[in-house]
Each structure stands twice: as C-alpha cells, then as structure tokens.
Amino acid sequence: MRILALAILTIGATSIGPVGAQTYDPAYPVCLRVYDRTNYYECRYTSLPQCNASASGRSAQCVVNPYFAGAEAPAGYPRHRQVN
C-alpha cells in the first residue's frame, strides 16, 4: 500500500507542468495588452494617458491593473457582504 501511495505521489508531482509567470505586475496601476504573435502584458505605466501614448499605432490596448498593490477599496464599500 505504501508503494502504491508513493507511486501516485511521484506520478502526480512529475505530471505538473511549468508554472507561468504572473501576468500583472502589482507595482504599476496601468498595463498595456499587446496583441502580437504572442499576446502579453506590459505593466509599467503610471497613468492611462501615458499608456495610450505607447499604444498609439500598435495593436494594443490599455487596461487597469486589477492587482495593483496601491489599490484601495472605495470609501464606505463593505469588503464582505453580510447575509442575514
């Protein structure tokens, strides 16, 4: 039984593929999504106008970074909804 459990654990650990990098950089509030042969994000912009200037003339779109570390919840907005 121990050998079977060890075999299952070994097969499970080796079948897991490589983990991809984080898509969004939490240090910047705005990201540029570039549509190229491979779609990717460039999260290095501090404002939408700055990002739009970089996206001009390219097949790209500016998006607000949902994982920005400096983002705060709006004032008066409850974090968790209470169910009665």
N, C-alpha and C positions, 0 to 999 in steps of 0.2 A: 504494500500500500504506500509506503514511504517513497519507493522508487517511482510509482505512478504519479504521485504528487510532485515530485522533483522534475519528472519529465514534462508534465503540464506547465509547471512554472518556467522551465527552460524554453519550451516552445513559445510560450506567451511573451517572454522577455525578448526573444530574438525576432519575433514577427512584427514588433512595433517598429515603424519606420522612423526616419529622422523627423525631428520636430522643426517646423518652420519658424522663422524669426517673427518677432512682434511686428504687426502691420503699422501700428500707430506709435509715434514717439510721444510720450506723455509730457515732454518738455516744451512743446510748441502748440498753440491753440488752433492753428490752421494747417491743413495738409493739401497737397496738390496730388490729385489722382491722375496719373499719366496712362493714356491708352496707347500702347505701343505693341510690339510683338509679344512682350510680356507686360501685363498690367502691374503697376506698382505705385506706391505712395511715397511722396517726398514730404515729410513733416518737418519743415524748417522755416515756417513763416509765422510772423507775429501778428499779421492782420490780413483780412480778405483783400483789400486793395493791393497789398504787396504780392500776394499770391496771384491775383488776377493779372498783374503786370507780367509775371513769369509765365502764366498760362496763355497769354496772348499769342496767337499764331500757331499754337500747338494743339494736338488733340489731347486736351487735358481739362480737368475740372477741379475747382477749389471746393473743399469740404471742411466743415468744422470738425475738429478732432474731438470725438466723444470721450476720449480717455485723457484729456488734458489735465495734468496734475493740479493746476491752479484753479480749475473749475469749481464753483460752489453752487449749491442748490439755491434757487431763488428764495428771498426772504419770505417767511410765512408759509413755505411749502413743507408739508409734513413728509418726513423720509419714509415712514411706513404708514400705510392706511390701516386704521383701527376698524376691526369688524365687531359689531355688537351683536 
